[in-house]
Amino acid sequence: MNLARLLTYVAMAFLALFVLRRILMMVRGGINVNDLTELKTKGAQVIDVRTTIEFSGGAAPGSRNIPLDQLSQRMNELDRSKPIILCCASGARSASAQRFLQQAGFTEVFNAGPWQRVV
């Protein structure tokens, strides 16, 4: 194998990893750590949409638990004037919660993905 071919393979591998990372960010939460920190300093509400049992097993400090299946009945507990950071176990439920809240008229709603990212 010549050097040019090896460099091509290495470049393709890095490109594939970059694309995979971008896809995972979209699926598991598209907000970065710096944005999370900035939102928290603005008084963002951190809402964990996992079940109560999951939440009791560990959660981000300062987060509130509103399970996804209760969100429609409990969204009046959310302050519309403050950003909302959503989290769950993988990012899937928080993505659903984000879509739901945006459709309900909430404007600053962010999916952080797994709750461990919010710590």
C-alpha angles and dihedrals in degrees: 000000000000126000095251092055092047092051090049091054092048091050091049091050092052091048091050091050091049092051092046091051091052091049092049091050090054094047099039099034130309100217122101128221094256091054090048091053092048092049091049091053087053089058098259118182113237110212121187110202097192121114119280091252092052091047092051089056092063138323143177113277111263095014123134124219118232106157114223092244090057098043097097091054095042105039088104085074089067122092107231091200094063130064116259122220112196126199140168136158100296108000097259098100092041088053089054090048090050092054091046094050093045090052088050090057103264108142108189103052121143131186109219093179116215114029091236089070090063095057 
